[in-house]
């Protein structure tokens, strides 16, 4: 689909390495010294919960400048019900294209496609200052808790959005990030070998990072 000066399409295997490089550049030194998101994306593609129909890239002038993916997840309801939903990301925009509206375009498009796919809601971790512009709210305001977070702890990072009106009506329960997102922590040797296949970059400790090296 065309979006003014860019197009959004499904990712193909020929895009994989380019997209992983994009994700690495986008996340480098943002949340930790270096980053792991590119490895997470690589591992997600082989996971049964990954949704290939909702695996998107954004192109501008023939260059991939953005990407987003979705993964099946669930809310375990306090009433014993299991509510199927989606989680999202990593979502990335090339550093030189940030703060130009491309991220919002990609997010809006991919959320509409997720709704058309049949998903009722999305939960994920993100910045409410940005994602609130696309209808996300802090999940606890809808009665959804983040697994393992102590009562009273800051949960403003944990967001949700209905994809259809009423998609979360009556849902109260707990969400846990799918295990595939912790691929780097669970397989440090595999991650180290993978990271070594990219050009070296300097890891920096910067203000605002939420994870250690």
Backbone as CSV, one residue per row, in Angstrom:
resi,resn,N_x,N_y,N_z,CA_x,CA_y,CA_z,C_x,C_y,C_z
1,UNK,0.841,-1.201,0.000,0.000,0.000,0.000,0.874,1.247,0.000
2,UNK,0.483,2.254,-0.787,1.260,3.485,-0.856,0.845,4.452,0.256
3,UNK,1.804,5.090,0.862,1.592,6.116,1.880,2.412,7.333,1.498
4,UNK,1.838,8.198,0.690,2.525,9.393,0.228,3.850,9.005,-0.433
5,UNK,4.988,9.268,0.222,6.278,9.004,-0.417,6.857,7.649,-0.050
6,UNK,6.037,6.715,0.471,6.546,5.405,0.847,5.493,4.345,0.576
7,UNK,5.909,3.087,0.589,4.980,1.973,0.478,5.184,1.049,1.675
8,UNK,4.124,0.325,2.038,4.196,-0.674,3.094,3.780,-2.008,2.476
9,UNK,4.587,-3.035,2.725,4.335,-4.348,2.131,4.776,-5.431,3.102
10,UNK,4.459,-6.688,2.739,4.916,-7.823,3.528,6.426,-7.998,3.389
11,UNK,7.065,-8.381,4.467,8.480,-8.731,4.423,8.657,-10.047,3.664
12,UNK,9.766,-10.183,2.959,10.121,-11.421,2.282,11.450,-11.926,2.842
13,UNK,11.776,-13.212,2.640,13.066,-13.710,3.119,14.260,-12.924,2.584
14,UNK,14.130,-12.377,1.385,15.239,-11.588,0.829,15.484,-10.305,1.626
15,UNK,14.489,-9.889,2.411,14.617,-8.665,3.217,15.257,-8.910,4.571
16,UNK,15.348,-10.157,5.001,15.630,-10.438,6.406,16.881,-9.742,6.928
17,UNK,17.995,-9.911,6.251,19.242,-9.344,6.766,19.193,-7.813,6.763
18,UNK,18.621,-7.243,5.720,18.491,-5.782,5.659,17.646,-5.269,6.817
19,UNK,16.566,-5.968,7.099,15.675,-5.541,8.180,16.356,-5.709,9.533
20,UNK,17.073,-6.782,9.727,17.784,-6.966,10.994,18.824,-5.864,11.200
21,UNK,19.499,-5.483,10.131,20.446,-4.371,10.230,19.717,-3.080,10.597
22,UNK,18.571,-2.843,9.984,17.771,-1.657,10.309,17.390,-1.639,11.780
23,UNK,16.908,-2.773,12.279,16.497,-2.858,13.686,17.688,-2.618,14.605
24,UNK,18.827,-3.184,14.269,20.036,-2.967,15.069,20.393,-1.487,15.126
25,UNK,20.377,-0.818,13.983,20.706,0.607,13.948,19.694,1.425,14.747
26,UNK,18.418,1.058,14.651,17.363,1.823,15.300,17.413,1.722,16.821
27,UNK,17.772,0.537,17.329,17.720,0.303,18.775,19.076,0.429,19.462
28,UNK,20.139,0.637,18.720,21.471,0.613,19.320,21.615,1.670,20.410
29,UNK,21.986,1.246,21.603,22.213,2.105,22.779,20.968,2.837,23.251
30,UNK,19.779,2.408,22.814,18.554,3.091,23.249,18.102,2.583,24.620
31,UNK,17.889,1.273,24.746,17.377,0.724,26.001,18.456,0.049,26.839
32,UNK,19.610,-0.165,26.239,20.741,-0.796,26.918,21.981,-0.466,26.101
33,UNK,23.179,-0.651,26.637,24.373,-0.540,25.789,24.316,-1.599,24.693
34,UNK,24.379,-1.183,23.445,24.158,-2.100,22.341,22.672,-2.335,22.170
35,UNK,22.277,-3.527,21.706,20.864,-3.905,21.639,20.759,-5.392,21.315
36,UNK,19.553,-5.939,21.513,19.291,-7.350,21.207,18.098,-7.515,20.271
37,UNK,17.420,-6.423,19.949,16.159,-6.518,19.219,16.290,-7.175,17.851
38,UNK,17.416,-6.981,17.190,17.600,-7.600,15.876,17.669,-9.124,15.979
39,UNK,18.295,-9.627,17.050,18.346,-11.065,17.284,16.967,-11.598,17.663
40,UNK,16.247,-10.844,18.480,14.878,-11.226,18.841,14.029,-11.388,17.586
41,UNK,14.107,-10.412,16.682,13.334,-10.492,15.445,13.707,-11.744,14.656
42,UNK,14.986,-12.020,14.518,15.432,-13.208,13.789,14.820,-14.470,14.390
43,UNK,14.808,-14.562,15.705,14.270,-15.745,16.373,12.749,-15.801,16.296
44,UNK,12.106,-14.662,16.356,10.643,-14.641,16.286,10.135,-15.245,14.990
45,UNK,10.805,-14.984,13.901,10.319,-15.466,12.604,10.177,-16.985,12.565
46,UNK,10.952,-17.692,13.383,10.901,-19.154,13.411,10.003,-19.688,14.524
47,UNK,9.322,-18.794,15.234,8.493,-19.203,16.358,7.058,-19.451,15.901
48,UNK,6.422,-20.446,16.473,5.069,-20.810,16.066,4.060,-19.691,16.316
49,UNK,4.361,-18.800,17.255,3.428,-17.724,17.578,3.548,-16.533,16.623
50,UNK,4.590,-16.518,15.817,4.797,-15.416,14.865,3.679,-15.419,13.824
51,UNK,3.251,-14.214,13.416,2.175,-14.081,12.436,2.765,-13.537,11.134
52,UNK,3.111,-14.397,10.178,3.744,-13.919,8.943,2.855,-12.995,8.126
53,UNK,1.535,-13.142,8.280,0.619,-12.258,7.553,0.685,-10.816,8.041
54,UNK,1.269,-10.626,9.224,1.365,-9.291,9.819,2.833,-8.900,10.039
55,UNK,3.652,-9.229,9.066,5.093,-8.936,9.096,5.356,-7.913,7.985
56,UNK,5.545,-6.656,8.378,5.551,-5.565,7.400,6.887,-4.830,7.350
57,UNK,7.190,-4.323,6.143,8.285,-3.377,5.985,7.759,-2.133,5.272
58,UNK,8.419,-1.029,5.532,8.109,0.243,4.872,9.292,0.619,3.991
59,UNK,9.006,0.964,2.735,10.034,1.348,1.785,9.858,2.802,1.356
60,UNK,10.981,3.469,1.185,11.004,4.813,0.617,12.114,4.856,-0.426
61,UNK,11.758,5.207,-1.656,12.740,5.274,-2.750,13.516,3.969,-2.886
62,UNK,12.816,2.839,-2.714,13.445,1.540,-2.868,14.267,1.063,-1.686
63,UNK,14.302,1.833,-0.607,15.081,1.494,0.586,14.125,1.171,1.728
64,UNK,14.401,0.100,2.457,13.595,-0.248,3.628,13.955,0.690,4.770
65,UNK,12.958,1.434,5.248,13.193,2.402,6.329,12.415,2.075,7.598
66,UNK,11.562,1.048,7.550,10.783,0.715,8.732,10.284,-0.709,8.690
67,UNK,9.892,-1.222,9.844,9.359,-2.580,9.937,8.529,-2.726,11.200
68,UNK,7.601,-3.683,11.164,6.822,-4.045,12.349,6.354,-5.480,12.209
69,UNK,6.235,-6.185,13.335,5.763,-7.567,13.340,4.783,-7.766,14.489
70,UNK,3.980,-8.834,14.378,3.030,-9.202,15.422,3.221,-10.665,15.793
71,UNK,2.923,-10.966,17.058,3.087,-12.301,17.618,1.842,-12.631,18.433
72,UNK,1.371,-13.872,18.326,0.222,-14.288,19.124,0.582,-14.311,20.607
73,UNK,-0.347,-13.829,21.423,-0.144,-13.797,22.873,-1.496,-14.048,23.532
74,UNK,-1.552,-13.934,24.844,-2.814,-14.177,25.536,-2.858,-13.447,26.867
75,UNK,-4.078,-13.224,27.311,-4.339,-12.733,28.663,-4.986,-13.874,29.431
76,UNK,-4.442,-14.205,30.578,-5.034,-15.244,31.428,-5.985,-14.549,32.394
77,UNK,-7.263,-14.737,32.130,-8.284,-14.023,32.883,-8.407,-14.490,34.323
78,UNK,-8.798,-13.584,35.182,-9.009,-13.925,36.580,-10.150,-14.933,36.737
79,UNK,-11.018,-15.035,35.730,-12.122,-15.989,35.761,-11.742,-17.344,35.171
80,UNK,-10.448,-17.501,34.814,-9.977,-18.764,34.268,-9.960,-18.825,32.751
81,UNK,-10.560,-17.838,32.108,-10.584,-17.814,30.649,-9.220,-17.413,30.103
82,UNK,-8.896,-17.904,28.912,-7.689,-17.494,28.199,-8.140,-16.681,27.001
83,UNK,-7.720,-15.416,26.958,-8.167,-14.484,25.928,-7.056,-14.313,24.899
84,UNK,-7.234,-14.792,23.672,-6.187,-14.627,22.657,-6.109,-13.187,22.175
85,UNK,-4.883,-12.673,22.113,-4.631,-11.321,21.629,-3.352,-11.364,20.793
86,UNK,-2.856,-10.203,20.418,-1.559,-10.086,19.773,-0.652,-9.219,20.618
87,UNK,0.649,-9.423,20.481,1.619,-8.446,20.919,2.379,-7.983,19.675
88,UNK,3.198,-6.973,19.831,3.745,-6.280,18.669,5.218,-5.960,18.878
89,UNK,5.952,-5.952,17.770,7.313,-5.491,17.810,8.333,-6.620,17.840
90,UNK,9.613,-6.264,17.605,10.081,-4.878,17.524,9.520,-4.129,16.321
91,UNK,9.257,-2.837,16.546,8.887,-1.921,15.479,10.000,-0.884,15.397
92,UNK,10.488,-0.634,14.191,11.667,0.231,14.049,11.550,1.119,12.822
93,UNK,12.138,2.299,12.934,12.292,3.247,11.831,13.773,3.601,11.738
94,UNK,14.286,3.703,10.528,15.691,4.071,10.343,15.995,5.370,11.083
95,UNK,17.144,5.455,11.750,17.464,6.654,12.537,17.315,7.965,11.776
96,UNK,17.698,7.996,10.489,17.623,9.252,9.744,16.208,9.578,9.284
97,UNK,15.251,8.675,9.540,13.855,8.913,9.156,12.935,9.083,10.363
98,UNK,13.495,9.066,11.554,12.677,9.232,12.753,12.176,10.666,12.877
99,UNK,11.073,10.791,13.617,10.449,12.093,13.896,9.992,12.812,12.624
100,UNK,9.610,12.018,11.641,9.087,12.576,10.393,7.708,12.010,10.057
101,UNK,7.103,11.306,11.002,5.771,10.766,10.800,5.709,9.366,10.234
102,UNK,6.856,8.797,9.858,6.842,7.460,9.265,6.411,6.389,10.271
103,UNK,6.846,6.535,11.514,6.474,5.555,12.527,4.977,5.502,12.755
104,UNK,4.336,6.658,12.826,2.892,6.696,13.019,2.159,6.103,11.819
105,UNK,2.655,6.358,10.612,2.025,5.793,9.414,2.114,4.274,9.429
106,UNK,3.303,3.767,9.743,3.501,2.320,9.787,2.647,1.690,10.878
107,UNK,2.602,2.323,12.036,1.825,1.789,13.152,0.340,1.768,12.815
108,UNK,-0.175,2.851,12.285,-1.596,2.917,11.934,-1.954,1.847,10.904
109,UNK,-1.130,1.715,9.889,-1.380,0.723,8.846,-1.357,-0.692,9.415
110,UNK,-0.340,-1.009,10.199,-0.199,-2.370,10.701,-1.301,-2.720,11.703
111,UNK,-1.762,-1.751,12.483,-2.862,-2.012,13.413,-4.171,-2.260,12.665
112,UNK,-4.392,-1.535,11.582,-5.589,-1.789,10.785,-5.539,-3.178,10.158
113,UNK,-4.366,-3.600,9.715,-4.217,-4.940,9.154,-4.417,-6.006,10.234
114,UNK,-3.948,-5.736,11.449,-4.142,-6.684,12.548,-5.621,-6.833,12.886
115,UNK,-6.354,-5.724,12.837,-7.794,-5.795,13.073,-8.480,-6.604,11.978
116,UNK,-8.091,-6.369,10.728,-8.667,-7.116,9.603,-8.320,-8.601,9.693
117,UNK,-7.197,-8.927,10.315,-6.764,-10.304,10.499,-7.666,-11.039,11.489
118,UNK,-8.370,-10.273,12.313,-9.303,-10.862,13.263,-8.919,-10.713,14.717
119,UNK,-7.807,-10.051,14.982,-7.381,-9.852,16.366,-8.267,-8.825,17.053
120,UNK,-8.547,-9.059,18.338,-9.411,-8.153,19.087,-8.641,-7.071,19.830
121,UNK,-7.360,-7.351,20.157,-6.609,-6.386,20.954,-5.117,-6.671,20.849
122,UNK,-4.327,-5.659,21.203,-2.873,-5.760,21.240,-2.396,-5.301,22.612
123,UNK,-1.483,-6.046,23.219,-0.788,-5.618,24.427,0.710,-5.645,24.141
124,UNK,1.423,-4.645,24.628,2.884,-4.671,24.482,3.501,-3.602,25.353
125,UNK,4.839,-3.584,25.388,5.570,-2.600,26.187,6.029,-1.456,25.287
126,UNK,5.756,-0.219,25.695,6.143,0.920,24.884,5.964,2.228,25.635
127,UNK,6.248,3.307,24.954,6.180,4.658,25.513,4.792,5.231,25.251
128,UNK,4.032,5.453,26.302,2.670,5.965,26.146,2.672,7.349,25.497
129,UNK,3.759,8.099,25.651,3.840,9.418,25.023,3.761,9.344,23.514
130,UNK,4.286,8.248,22.935,4.207,8.043,21.491,2.984,7.229,21.113
131,UNK,2.833,6.066,21.748,1.789,5.143,21.325,0.388,5.601,21.727
132,UNK,0.323,6.515,22.681,-0.977,7.090,23.011,-1.598,7.835,21.835
133,UNK,-0.758,8.284,20.902,-1.257,8.978,19.713,-2.024,8.049,18.782
134,UNK,-1.818,6.745,18.948,-2.512,5.756,18.117,-3.526,4.954,18.911
135,UNK,-3.987,5.511,20.012,-5.080,4.881,20.737,-4.700,3.908,21.836
136,UNK,-3.407,3.741,22.118,-3.007,2.869,23.216,-3.246,3.557,24.556
137,UNK,-3.546,2.750,25.560,-3.703,3.238,26.934,-2.867,2.347,27.843
138,UNK,-2.589,2.826,29.046,-1.910,1.989,30.034,-2.829,0.816,30.363
139,UNK,-2.315,-0.406,30.223,-3.163,-1.594,30.297,-3.858,-1.752,31.644
140,UNK,-3.226,-1.300,32.718,-3.855,-1.450,34.028,-5.153,-0.668,34.129
141,UNK,-5.308,0.344,33.287,-6.567,1.104,33.285,-7.718,0.269,32.741
142,UNK,-7.386,-0.840,32.074,-8.384,-1.773,31.566,-8.413,-3.074,32.375
143,UNK,-7.721,-3.065,33.507,-7.746,-4.236,34.365,-6.813,-5.346,33.950
144,UNK,-5.782,-5.017,33.166,-4.835,-6.030,32.692,-3.489,-5.793,33.362
145,UNK,-2.985,-6.800,34.033,-1.737,-6.698,34.784,-0.578,-7.288,33.986
146,UNK,0.620,-6.827,34.298,1.836,-7.337,33.669,2.445,-8.394,34.564
147,UNK,2.712,-9.564,34.023,3.204,-10.696,34.801,4.473,-10.350,35.575
148,UNK,4.453,-10.655,36.864,5.633,-10.503,37.696,5.879,-9.107,38.227
149,UNK,5.043,-8.137,37.846,5.265,-6.770,38.308,4.653,-6.612,39.695
150,UNK,5.453,-6.178,40.682,4.914,-6.029,42.041,3.769,-5.023,42.097
151,UNK,2.854,-5.247,42.991,1.732,-4.330,43.155,2.238,-2.938,43.539
152,UNK,1.752,-1.933,42.867,2.159,-0.564,43.130,3.346,-0.100,42.311
153,UNK,4.003,-1.010,41.584,5.144,-0.630,40.749,4.674,0.142,39.527
154,UNK,5.568,0.929,38.959,5.238,1.712,37.769,4.929,0.768,36.605
155,UNK,3.719,0.854,36.088,3.316,-0.003,34.967,2.978,0.819,33.730
156,UNK,3.464,2.067,33.685,3.106,2.958,32.579,3.692,2.514,31.245
157,UNK,4.621,1.552,31.280,5.240,1.040,30.055,4.370,-0.030,29.391
158,UNK,3.425,-0.585,30.132,2.632,-1.716,29.647,1.311,-1.195,29.079
159,UNK,1.172,-1.345,27.769,0.081,-0.688,27.051,-0.846,-1.701,26.384
160,UNK,-2.047,-1.247,26.078,-2.972,-2.083,25.326,-3.831,-1.199,24.421
161,UNK,-4.402,-1.845,23.419,-5.335,-1.154,22.535,-6.326,-2.151,21.966
162,UNK,-7.591,-1.817,22.026,-8.589,-2.625,21.342,-8.450,-2.424,19.838
163,UNK,-8.622,-3.500,19.096,-8.626,-3.417,17.640,-10.041,-3.431,17.089
164,UNK,-10.973,-3.896,17.903,-12.395,-3.815,17.585,-13.089,-3.248,18.815
165,UNK,-14.133,-2.448,18.631,-14.831,-1.887,19.791,-15.307,-2.987,20.736
166,UNK,-14.986,-2.831,22.017,-15.392,-3.813,23.008,-14.511,-5.036,23.079
167,UNK,-13.395,-5.032,22.357,-12.527,-6.205,22.315,-11.977,-6.625,23.664
168,UNK,-11.907,-5.701,24.605,-11.411,-6.025,25.945,-12.490,-5.867,27.015
169,UNK,-13.730,-5.696,26.603,-14.811,-5.554,27.581,-14.890,-6.794,28.460
170,UNK,-14.915,-6.566,29.757,-15.050,-7.663,30.697,-13.789,-8.460,30.942
171,UNK,-12.694,-8.101,30.283,-11.437,-8.845,30.443,-10.660,-8.276,31.625
172,UNK,-10.366,-9.121,32.575,-9.520,-8.774,33.711,-8.549,-9.926,33.906
173,UNK,-7.260,-9.616,33.961,-6.326,-10.710,34.121,-4.889,-10.295,33.936
174,UNK,-4.041,-11.265,33.606,-2.593,-11.054,33.561,-2.033,-11.408,32.186
175,UNK,-1.123,-10.575,31.748,-0.421,-10.781,30.484,1.042,-11.083,30.771
176,UNK,1.610,-12.021,30.012,3.044,-12.309,30.098,3.634,-12.209,28.699
177,UNK,4.741,-11.510,28.563,5.423,-11.404,27.280,5.798,-12.797,26.784
178,UNK,5.484,-13.140,25.532,5.858,-14.468,25.011,7.342,-14.748,25.192
179,UNK,7.653,-15.999,25.527,9.026,-16.383,25.855,10.009,-16.102,24.731
180,UNK,9.530,-16.105,23.489,10.430,-15.892,22.354,11.126,-14.537,22.405
181,UNK,10.540,-13.574,23.095,11.143,-12.247,23.179,12.390,-12.223,24.067
182,UNK,12.637,-13.298,24.801,13.806,-13.361,25.682,14.899,-14.247,25.096
183,UNK,14.921,-14.339,23.761,15.865,-15.234,23.083,17.309,-14.918,23.420
184,UNK,17.668,-13.631,23.491,19.065,-13.267,23.748,19.490,-13.656,25.155
185,UNK,18.589,-13.474,26.125,18.912,-13.829,27.504,19.011,-15.344,27.670
186,UNK,18.173,-16.082,26.950,18.161,-17.538,27.085,19.278,-18.213,26.295
187,UNK,19.744,-17.557,25.241,20.768,-18.145,24.377,21.915,-17.151,24.156
188,UNK,22.635,-16.796,25.222,23.667,-15.759,25.087,24.781,-16.124,24.109
189,UNK,25.145,-17.392,24.047,26.218,-17.792,23.118,25.751,-17.640,21.677
190,UNK,24.501,-18.027,21.391,23.955,-17.868,20.040,23.881,-16.390,19.669
191,UNK,23.460,-15.571,20.633,23.384,-14.140,20.362,24.767,-13.561,20.090
192,UNK,25.762,-13.970,20.864,27.117,-13.446,20.679,27.649,-13.789,19.287
193,UNK,27.404,-15.017,18.836,27.843,-15.401,17.499,27.113,-14.596,16.424
194,UNK,25.838,-14.408,16.616,25.039,-13.631,15.658,25.506,-12.178,15.613
195,UNK,25.700,-11.582,16.763,26.125,-10.186,16.829,27.491,-9.994,16.177
196,UNK,28.336,-10.982,16.270,29.672,-10.889,15.682,29.630,-10.854,14.156
197,UNK,28.484,-11.188,13.563,28.369,-11.162,12.102,28.064,-9.765,11.564
198,UNK,27.860,-8.804,12.462,27.605,-7.424,12.068,28.855,-6.572,12.264
199,UNK,28.938,-5.443,11.572,30.076,-4.541,11.798,30.117,-4.077,13.258
200,UNK,31.297,-3.967,13.842,31.396,-3.535,15.239,30.811,-2.135,15.443
201,UNK,30.149,-1.945,16.581,29.639,-0.639,16.981,29.951,-0.443,18.456
202,UNK,30.156,0.797,18.858,30.493,1.088,20.243,29.254,1.033,21.128
203,UNK,29.344,0.249,22.191,28.273,0.212,23.183,28.499,1.339,24.186
204,UNK,27.429,2.064,24.481,27.539,3.191,25.400,26.479,3.098,26.489
205,UNK,26.870,3.481,27.696,25.917,3.632,28.796,25.379,5.058,28.731
206,UNK,24.073,5.187,28.515,23.475,6.497,28.306,22.291,6.708,29.255
207,UNK,21.982,7.963,29.567,20.806,8.251,30.390,19.534,7.710,29.739
208,UNK,18.619,7.200,30.562,17.359,6.717,30.044,17.335,5.235,29.704
209,UNK,18.512,4.600,29.655,18.522,3.155,29.384,17.921,2.420,30.570
210,UNK,17.177,1.359,30.293,16.492,0.639,31.373,17.092,-0.738,31.647
211,UNK,18.040,-1.162,30.814,18.706,-2.440,31.025,20.217,-2.216,31.077
212,UNK,20.897,-3.102,31.818,22.341,-3.045,31.847,22.933,-3.735,30.632
213,UNK,24.245,-3.724,30.549,24.946,-4.338,29.408,24.688,-5.835,29.351
